[in-house]
Amino acid sequence: MSQTTTLSQSQQNFVLVTAILASSMAFIDGTALNVALPALQRSLDLSASQLLWVVNGYTLFLASLILLGGSMGDVYGKKKIFLLGIILFTIFSIACGMAPNGEFLIIARALQGMGGALMVPGSLSIISASFPQGSRGKAIGTWSMFSAFTTILGPVLGGYLAGEGLWRAIFFINVPLGLACIIMLVVKVPEPARAKGHKLDWTGGLLATLGFCGLTYGFIEASEIGFQNRIIWFSIILGALLTILFVWYESKAKMPLMPLDLFKSSSFSGANAMTLFVYGALGAVLFFVPLNLIQVQGYPEQLAGLAILPFGGLIALLARTSGTLTDRIGARLPLIIGPVITGFAFLAFTLIGVTEGFKDFWTTFFPALALGGIGMGLTVVPLTTTVMNCVTEENTGIASGVNNTIARLAGVLALAILGATALLSFQDDLISSLQGNGLNEKQIAYMEVEATKLAEAAPREEWPAEIKETVSFQVKRSFVSTFNLVSIISAILCFLGALISWFFIRAKPKAVKLE
């Protein structure tokens, strides 16, 4: 008998609460840190490269190992692996908060990503394995709603703590959440059903990890040292070859890490392709929005965190409703409408120039952020529910792992590629706009170097006031132009995601039963 038919209502509630708290750790950690990066950089005296790796060191190991983490849950037990992930994530969160320097923090963030690779897919898979399909959408909707509420606290907490010089507390917040999860899992949550007789595909796991690491490392570093560097191309080509080898090996393996039979479902294939486009676009835009607010529009860190609230708040408010709607009418229609609305939200960002700060927020950034929250609010739960409903409960861990891998890699690759594009666009626009504005050759040469900092580029203090004013204005104008380019490309990706949903996703997908 399926484990989902034997869980009591009380046990299901504890499963849901535990999954919500665990996800909250990862979500708060990510969203709060983005707003606090300037304060963290000042505190530890980090270079631009080190600051980049504080963010991407975590993402690299999370994206590379998350598929293995999902499969380990299916083979060794969802509860066991989920619990291990929470323990590791909590321990290395403490290490991040106690970091004495940049190198220590980067290593701790990478190890935190390893814990996240076990914890993140386990959160959804344990829900899917504990609730019957008829109520799964509602359960995932509830998880998404409460997780989104905790997520939207991230920028607010990050902005406040950064403003108070307490950025380390961002990592320490995970400790009480992690302890609560550990206690509830041990005492109240039973182990769901697992795939009997299966062994972990370590060869496939190694190929996938090395392949994803190569691709991720190459694209991340390309934005820092350029695509012309031989190391970049070696990393990307080697990563691509290992990824291809991984897919070939999986087609031959008796017990594959990623059963290719999953992709016989058009809905599963479509949902993951859509994830690649929409989450890639989302990751790129949400990286540049705080930079725009703080560095260009002049928002204080505390207000920048508050300004992003409408986006996460509307996702949270719509999550449970969209989950119930998915159970009733299926996921196809929401997955067409949601990305289209999100795409128009990104286009709305292109209507915003250099504003007069937070007093213009309600007529500039608020409409775009609110529209984006509505679009993603209609997308997140139906997308997740589609992925989970395409497999039987014994294989929800690997389905979650595949989807999370694609979502994380989408963010990494989109940010790296669009980041490199943005940097080149910004440099060209800024230097061309400064030429003929009274700057001499030495000043232009200096600004060519400064332009690698994007909106943080600044003139020398000893330059004449008129020149400094001209440079500061052109930096802001060039960043807005670059931000508009990123927004347009991201909108196109969202519209492509809607087309994929139109052609491939079914309202009520049939679960694929793996042999």
C-alpha positions as CSV (number, residue, x, y, z in Angstrom):
1,M,0.0,0.0,0.0
2,S,1.3,3.5,-0.8
3,Q,2.7,5.5,2.0
4,T,0.4,8.4,1.0
5,T,-2.7,6.5,1.9
6,T,-1.5,5.7,5.5
7,L,-0.4,9.1,6.7
8,S,-2.7,10.7,9.2
9,Q,-3.8,14.3,8.9
10,S,-1.5,15.2,11.8
11,Q,1.5,13.5,10.1
12,Q,0.8,15.3,6.8
13,N,0.7,18.6,8.7
14,F,4.1,18.0,10.2
15,V,5.5,17.0,6.8
16,L,4.2,20.3,5.4
17,V,5.5,22.4,8.3
18,T,8.9,20.8,8.1
19,A,9.2,21.3,4.3
20,I,8.1,24.9,4.7
21,L,10.7,25.7,7.3
22,A,13.5,23.9,5.5
23,S,12.7,25.7,2.2
24,S,12.5,29.0,4.1
25,M,16.2,28.6,5.2
26,A,17.3,28.4,1.6
27,F,15.0,31.2,0.3
28,I,15.7,33.7,3.1
29,D,19.4,33.0,2.8
30,G,19.4,33.8,-0.9
31,T,17.1,36.8,-1.0
32,A,18.5,38.5,2.1
33,L,22.1,38.1,1.0
34,N,21.6,39.9,-2.3
35,V,20.6,43.1,-0.6
36,A,23.4,42.8,2.0
37,L,26.2,42.2,-0.5
38,P,27.5,45.8,-0.4
39,A,27.7,45.8,3.4
40,L,29.4,42.3,3.4
41,Q,31.9,43.5,0.9
42,R,32.9,46.5,3.0
43,S,33.1,44.4,6.2
44,L,35.4,41.7,4.8
45,D,37.2,44.0,2.2
46,L,36.3,41.7,-0.7
47,S,37.4,42.1,-4.2
48,A,34.8,42.0,-7.0
49,S,35.8,38.5,-7.9
50,Q,35.5,37.3,-4.3
51,L,32.0,38.9,-4.0
52,L,30.9,37.1,-7.1
53,W,32.0,33.8,-5.7
54,V,30.2,34.4,-2.4
55,V,27.0,34.2,-4.5
56,N,28.1,31.7,-7.1
57,G,30.1,29.3,-4.9
58,Y,26.8,28.3,-3.3
59,T,25.0,28.1,-6.6
60,L,27.7,26.1,-8.3
61,F,27.6,23.2,-5.8
62,L,23.9,23.4,-5.4
63,A,23.3,23.2,-9.1
64,S,25.9,20.5,-9.7
65,L,24.9,18.2,-6.9
66,I,21.1,18.7,-6.6
67,L,20.3,15.9,-9.1
68,L,22.4,13.5,-7.0
69,G,20.6,14.7,-3.9
70,G,17.2,14.0,-5.3
71,S,18.2,10.5,-6.4
72,M,19.7,9.8,-3.0
73,G,16.4,10.5,-1.4
74,D,14.6,8.0,-3.6
75,V,17.2,5.3,-3.0
76,Y,18.2,5.8,0.7
77,G,15.0,7.4,2.0
78,K,13.6,10.8,1.5
79,K,13.5,11.6,5.2
80,K,17.1,10.5,5.9
81,I,18.6,12.5,3.1
82,F,16.3,15.5,3.8
83,L,17.4,15.4,7.4
84,L,21.1,15.1,6.4
85,G,20.8,18.1,4.1
86,I,19.2,20.3,6.8
87,I,22.0,19.3,9.3
88,L,24.7,20.2,6.8
89,F,23.0,23.4,5.7
90,T,22.6,24.6,9.3
91,I,26.2,23.8,10.3
92,F,27.7,25.6,7.4
93,S,25.3,28.5,7.9
94,I,27.0,29.0,11.3
95,A,30.4,28.8,9.6
96,C,29.3,31.5,7.1
97,G,28.2,33.7,9.9
98,M,31.5,33.3,11.7
99,A,33.7,33.8,8.6
100,P,36.8,35.9,9.4
101,N,37.7,36.6,5.8
102,G,36.5,36.2,2.2
103,E,38.3,32.9,1.5
104,F,36.7,31.2,4.5
105,L,33.3,32.6,3.6
106,I,33.5,31.3,0.0
107,I,34.5,27.8,1.1
108,A,31.7,27.8,3.7
109,R,29.2,28.9,1.1
110,A,30.3,26.1,-1.2
111,L,29.8,23.5,1.6
112,Q,26.4,25.2,2.4
113,G,25.5,24.5,-1.3
114,M,26.2,20.8,-0.8
115,G,23.8,20.7,2.1
116,G,21.3,22.6,0.0
117,A,21.6,20.0,-2.7
118,L,20.3,17.4,-0.3
119,M,17.7,19.6,1.3
120,V,16.1,21.5,-1.6
121,P,14.8,18.5,-3.6
122,G,13.9,16.7,-0.4
123,S,11.5,19.4,0.6
124,L,9.2,18.9,-2.4
125,S,9.7,15.2,-2.8
126,I,8.7,14.4,0.8
127,I,5.5,16.5,0.3
128,S,4.7,14.7,-3.0
129,A,5.3,11.3,-1.4
130,S,3.1,12.1,1.6
131,F,0.0,13.5,-0.1
132,P,-2.2,11.8,-2.7
133,Q,-2.4,13.3,-6.2
134,G,-5.8,14.7,-5.6
135,S,-4.7,17.0,-2.8
136,R,-1.0,17.4,-3.8
137,G,-1.6,20.7,-5.7
138,K,-3.2,22.2,-2.7
139,A,-0.4,21.0,-0.4
140,I,2.3,22.3,-2.8
141,G,0.3,25.6,-3.0
142,T,0.4,25.9,0.8
143,W,4.1,25.1,0.8
144,S,4.7,27.8,-1.9
145,M,2.5,30.4,-0.1
146,F,4.3,30.1,3.3
147,S,7.7,29.7,1.7
148,A,7.0,32.8,-0.4
149,F,6.0,34.7,2.8
150,T,9.3,33.8,4.4
151,T,11.1,34.6,1.1
152,I,9.7,38.1,0.9
153,L,11.1,38.7,4.4
154,G,14.5,38.1,3.0
155,P,15.1,41.4,1.3
156,V,13.6,43.3,4.2
157,L,15.7,41.5,6.8
158,G,18.8,41.8,4.5
159,G,18.3,45.5,4.0
160,Y,17.7,46.2,7.7
161,L,20.5,44.0,9.0
162,A,23.0,45.4,6.4
163,G,22.0,48.9,7.4
164,E,22.7,48.1,11.0
165,G,26.0,46.4,10.3
166,L,24.6,42.9,11.2
167,W,25.0,41.0,7.9
168,R,26.3,37.9,9.8
169,A,22.8,37.5,11.4
170,I,21.5,36.6,7.9
171,F,23.2,33.2,8.2
172,F,22.5,32.8,11.9
173,I,18.7,33.0,11.2
174,N,19.0,29.5,9.8
175,V,20.0,28.0,13.1
176,P,16.6,28.0,14.9
177,L,14.8,27.1,11.7
178,G,17.1,24.2,11.2
179,L,16.8,22.9,14.7
180,A,13.0,23.0,14.6
181,C,13.1,21.0,11.3
182,I,15.4,18.4,12.8
183,I,13.3,17.9,15.9
184,M,10.0,17.6,13.9
185,L,11.5,15.2,11.4
186,V,13.0,12.9,14.0
187,V,9.9,12.9,16.3
188,K,6.9,13.3,14.1
189,V,7.6,12.6,10.4
190,P,7.6,8.9,9.1
191,E,9.8,7.7,6.3
192,P,7.8,7.7,3.0
193,A,8.0,4.9,0.5
194,R,11.2,4.5,-1.5
195,A,12.1,2.8,-4.7
196,K,12.8,-0.8,-3.7
197,G,15.9,-2.6,-5.0
198,H,17.4,0.5,-6.6
199,K,21.1,1.4,-6.2
200,L,22.5,4.9,-6.6
201,D,24.1,5.6,-9.9
202,W,27.5,6.9,-8.7
203,T,29.0,6.9,-12.2
204,G,26.1,9.0,-13.6
205,G,26.3,11.2,-10.5
206,L,30.0,11.9,-11.1
207,L,29.6,12.6,-14.8
208,A,26.6,14.9,-14.1
209,T,28.4,16.8,-11.3
210,L,31.7,17.3,-13.3
211,G,29.7,18.2,-16.4
212,F,27.5,20.8,-14.6
213,C,30.6,22.1,-12.7
214,G,32.5,22.6,-15.9
215,L,29.6,24.5,-17.6
216,T,28.8,26.5,-14.5
217,Y,32.4,27.5,-13.8
218,G,33.1,28.4,-17.4
219,F,30.1,30.7,-17.7
220,I,30.5,32.3,-14.3
221,E,34.2,33.1,-14.8
222,A,33.5,34.3,-18.4
223,S,31.8,37.4,-17.0
224,E,35.0,38.1,-15.0
225,I,37.9,37.3,-17.3
226,G,36.1,37.1,-20.7
227,F,35.2,34.5,-23.3
228,Q,38.5,34.9,-25.1
229,N,40.4,33.1,-22.3
230,R,41.4,29.5,-23.1
231,I,40.5,28.3,-19.6
232,I,36.9,29.4,-20.2
233,W,36.5,27.6,-23.4
234,F,38.2,24.5,-22.0
235,S,35.9,24.5,-19.0
236,I,32.7,25.0,-21.1
237,I,33.7,22.4,-23.8
238,L,34.8,19.8,-21.2
239,G,31.6,20.4,-19.3
240,A,29.4,20.0,-22.4
241,L,31.2,16.8,-23.4
242,L,30.8,15.3,-19.9
243,T,27.1,16.3,-19.9
244,I,26.6,14.6,-23.3
245,L,28.5,11.6,-21.9
246,F,26.3,11.6,-18.9
247,V,23.1,11.5,-21.0
248,W,24.6,8.7,-23.2
249,Y,25.5,6.7,-20.0
250,E,22.1,7.2,-18.6
251,S,20.5,5.7,-21.7
252,K,22.6,2.5,-21.1
253,A,22.6,2.3,-17.3
254,K,20.4,-0.4,-15.7
255,M,19.6,1.9,-12.7
256,P,20.2,5.4,-14.1
257,L,20.5,8.5,-11.9
258,M,18.2,10.4,-14.4
259,P,15.9,7.9,-16.1
260,L,15.4,9.2,-19.6
261,D,12.0,7.5,-19.6
262,L,10.8,10.6,-17.6
263,F,11.1,12.7,-20.7
264,K,8.7,10.4,-22.6
265,S,6.1,12.6,-20.9
266,S,5.6,15.7,-23.0
267,S,4.4,17.5,-19.9
268,F,7.6,16.7,-18.0
269,S,9.8,17.7,-20.9
270,G,7.8,20.8,-21.5
271,A,7.7,21.8,-17.8
272,N,11.5,21.5,-17.6
273,A,12.1,23.4,-20.8
274,M,9.8,26.1,-19.6
275,T,11.7,26.2,-16.3
276,L,14.9,26.8,-18.2
277,F,13.6,29.9,-20.0
278,V,11.4,31.4,-17.3
279,Y,13.7,30.9,-14.3
280,G,16.7,31.9,-16.3
281,A,14.9,35.2,-17.1
282,L,13.8,35.6,-13.5
283,G,17.3,35.1,-12.1
284,A,18.8,37.6,-14.4
285,V,16.2,40.3,-13.7
286,L,16.2,39.9,-10.0
287,F,19.9,40.2,-9.8
288,F,19.9,43.6,-11.6
289,V,16.8,45.1,-9.8
290,P,18.5,45.6,-6.4
291,L,21.6,47.0,-8.2
292,N,19.4,49.5,-10.0
293,L,17.5,50.5,-6.9
294,I,20.5,51.0,-4.6
295,Q,23.3,52.1,-7.0
296,V,21.4,54.0,-9.6
297,Q,18.1,55.2,-8.1
298,G,19.7,55.9,-4.7
299,Y,17.4,53.8,-2.5
300,P,18.8,53.1,1.0
301,E,19.4,49.4,1.6
302,Q,16.4,49.2,4.0
303,L,14.0,50.7,1.4
304,A,15.4,48.6,-1.4
305,G,14.4,45.5,0.6
306,L,11.0,46.9,1.1
307,A,10.6,47.9,-2.5
308,I,10.9,44.2,-3.6
309,L,8.0,43.1,-1.3
310,P,5.2,43.5,-3.9
311,F,6.9,40.8,-6.1
312,G,7.2,38.1,-3.4
313,G,4.1,39.2,-1.6
314,L,1.8,38.6,-4.7
315,I,3.5,35.2,-5.4
316,A,2.7,34.2,-1.8
317,L,-0.9,35.5,-2.0
318,L,-1.6,33.7,-5.2
319,A,0.2,30.4,-4.4
320,R,-2.5,28.6,-2.6
321,T,-5.2,29.8,-5.0
322,S,-3.2,28.7,-8.0
323,G,-2.6,25.3,-6.4
324,T,-6.3,24.8,-5.9
325,L,-7.0,26.0,-9.4
326,T,-4.4,23.6,-10.8
327,D,-6.2,20.7,-9.0
328,R,-9.4,21.8,-10.6
329,I,-8.6,22.7,-14.2
330,G,-5.0,21.5,-14.7
331,A,-1.7,23.3,-15.1
332,R,-1.7,24.1,-18.8
333,L,-3.6,27.4,-18.9
334,P,-1.9,29.0,-15.9
335,L,1.5,28.0,-17.4
336,I,0.6,29.9,-20.5
337,I,-0.9,33.0,-18.9
338,G,1.7,33.3,-16.1
339,P,4.9,33.6,-18.2
340,V,3.1,36.0,-20.6
341,I,2.2,38.3,-17.7
342,T,5.8,38.0,-16.3
343,G,7.2,38.9,-19.7
344,F,5.1,42.1,-19.9
345,A,6.3,42.9,-16.4
346,F,9.9,42.7,-17.5
347,L,9.1,44.9,-20.5
348,A,7.5,47.4,-18.0
349,F,11.0,47.9,-16.5
350,T,12.2,49.4,-19.7
351,L,9.8,52.3,-19.2
352,I,11.8,53.4,-16.1
353,G,14.6,55.9,-16.4
354,V,16.7,57.6,-13.7
355,T,14.1,58.5,-11.1
356,E,14.2,60.8,-8.0
357,G,14.4,57.9,-5.6
358,F,11.8,56.2,-3.5
359,K,9.2,58.9,-3.8
360,D,8.8,57.8,-7.4
361,F,8.5,54.2,-6.5
362,W,4.7,53.8,-6.8
363,T,4.6,55.1,-10.4
364,T,7.8,53.4,-11.6
365,F,9.0,50.1,-10.1
366,F,5.9,49.2,-8.2
367,P,3.7,48.4,-11.3
368,A,6.4,46.3,-12.9
369,L,7.2,44.4,-9.7
370,A,3.5,43.8,-8.9
371,L,2.8,42.6,-12.4
372,G,5.8,40.2,-12.2
373,G,4.5,38.9,-8.8
374,I,1.1,38.1,-10.4
375,G,2.8,36.4,-13.4
376,M,5.0,34.2,-11.2
377,G,2.2,33.6,-8.7
378,L,0.3,32.0,-11.5
379,T,3.4,30.0,-12.7
380,V,5.3,28.6,-9.7
381,V,2.7,26.1,-8.2
382,P,1.3,24.8,-11.5
383,L,4.8,24.2,-12.8
384,T,5.9,22.3,-9.7
385,T,2.7,20.3,-9.6
386,T,3.1,19.3,-13.2
387,V,6.6,18.0,-12.6
388,M,5.5,16.0,-9.6
389,N,2.3,14.7,-11.2
390,C,4.4,13.3,-14.2
391,V,6.0,10.6,-12.0
392,T,4.8,8.0,-9.4
393,E,5.4,8.8,-5.8
394,E,8.5,6.6,-5.5
395,N,10.3,8.8,-8.0
396,T,9.3,12.2,-6.9
397,G,12.8,12.9,-5.5
398,I,14.5,12.4,-8.9
399,A,11.7,14.5,-10.6
400,S,12.3,17.3,-8.1
401,G,16.0,17.0,-8.5
402,V,15.8,17.3,-12.3
403,N,13.6,20.3,-12.1
404,N,15.6,22.0,-9.4
405,T,18.9,21.3,-11.3
406,I,17.4,22.9,-14.4
407,A,16.1,25.9,-12.4
408,R,19.4,26.5,-10.7
409,L,21.5,26.0,-13.8
410,A,19.1,28.3,-15.7
411,G,19.7,31.1,-13.2
412,V,23.5,30.5,-13.3
413,L,23.8,30.4,-17.0
414,A,21.4,33.2,-17.7
415,L,23.1,35.5,-15.2
416,A,26.5,34.6,-16.5
417,I,25.6,35.1,-20.1
418,L,23.4,38.1,-19.6
419,G,25.9,39.5,-17.1
420,A,28.7,39.3,-19.7
421,T,26.4,40.9,-22.3
422,A,25.4,43.6,-19.8
423,L,29.0,44.4,-18.9
424,L,30.0,44.8,-22.6
425,S,27.0,46.9,-23.3
426,F,27.6,49.1,-20.3
427,Q,31.2,49.6,-21.1
428,D,30.6,50.5,-24.8
429,D,27.7,52.8,-23.9
430,L,29.5,54.6,-21.1
431,I,32.8,55.2,-22.9
432,S,31.1,56.4,-26.1
433,S,28.8,58.7,-24.1
434,L,31.8,60.2,-22.2
435,Q,33.9,60.9,-25.3
436,G,33.3,64.5,-26.3
437,N,32.1,65.5,-22.9
438,G,35.2,67.3,-21.8
439,L,37.2,64.3,-20.5
440,N,40.8,64.0,-21.5
441,E,42.5,60.8,-22.6
442,K,43.7,59.8,-19.1
443,Q,40.3,60.3,-17.7
444,I,38.7,58.2,-20.4
445,A,41.3,55.5,-19.8
446,Y,40.5,55.6,-16.1
447,M,36.8,55.2,-16.7
448,E,37.4,52.3,-19.1
449,V,38.8,50.4,-16.1
450,E,36.1,51.7,-13.7
451,A,33.4,50.5,-16.2
452,T,34.1,46.9,-15.2
453,K,32.3,47.7,-11.9
454,L,29.0,48.5,-13.7
455,A,27.0,51.1,-11.7
456,E,29.7,51.2,-9.0
457,A,32.0,53.0,-11.5
458,A,32.9,56.4,-10.2
459,P,35.2,59.4,-11.1
460,R,38.2,60.3,-9.1
461,E,37.6,62.7,-6.2
462,E,40.2,65.2,-7.4
463,W,38.5,65.7,-10.8
464,P,36.6,69.0,-11.4
465,A,33.1,69.1,-10.1
466,E,31.6,69.5,-13.6
467,I,33.4,66.4,-14.9
468,K,32.4,64.3,-11.9
469,E,28.8,65.3,-12.3
470,T,28.9,64.4,-16.0
471,V,30.5,61.0,-15.3
472,S,28.0,60.2,-12.5
473,F,25.1,61.0,-14.7
474,Q,26.4,59.0,-17.6
475,V,27.1,56.0,-15.4
476,K,23.5,56.0,-14.3
477,R,22.1,56.5,-17.8
478,S,24.3,53.7,-19.2
479,F,23.3,51.3,-16.5
480,V,19.6,52.0,-17.1
481,S,20.2,51.3,-20.9
482,T,21.9,48.0,-19.9
483,F,19.2,47.1,-17.5
484,N,16.6,47.7,-20.3
485,L,18.5,45.3,-22.6
486,V,18.5,42.6,-19.9
487,S,14.8,43.1,-19.3
488,I,13.9,42.8,-23.0
489,I,15.9,39.6,-23.4
490,S,14.3,38.2,-20.3
491,A,10.8,39.1,-21.5
492,I,11.5,37.2,-24.7
493,L,12.6,34.2,-22.7
494,C,9.3,34.3,-20.8
495,F,7.2,34.5,-24.0
496,L,9.2,31.4,-25.3
497,G,8.3,29.6,-22.1
498,A,4.6,30.3,-22.6
499,L,4.9,28.9,-26.2
500,I,6.4,25.7,-24.8
501,S,3.6,25.4,-22.4
502,W,1.1,25.8,-25.2
503,F,2.5,23.0,-27.3
504,F,3.8,20.5,-24.7
505,I,2.0,20.7,-21.4
506,R,-1.2,18.7,-20.8
507,A,-3.9,19.8,-18.3
508,K,-3.8,16.4,-16.5
509,P,-0.5,14.6,-17.3
510,K,-0.3,10.9,-16.9
511,A,2.3,9.7,-14.4
512,V,5.3,7.9,-15.9
513,K,6.0,4.6,-14.1
514,L,9.7,3.7,-14.2
515,E,10.7,0.1,-14.5
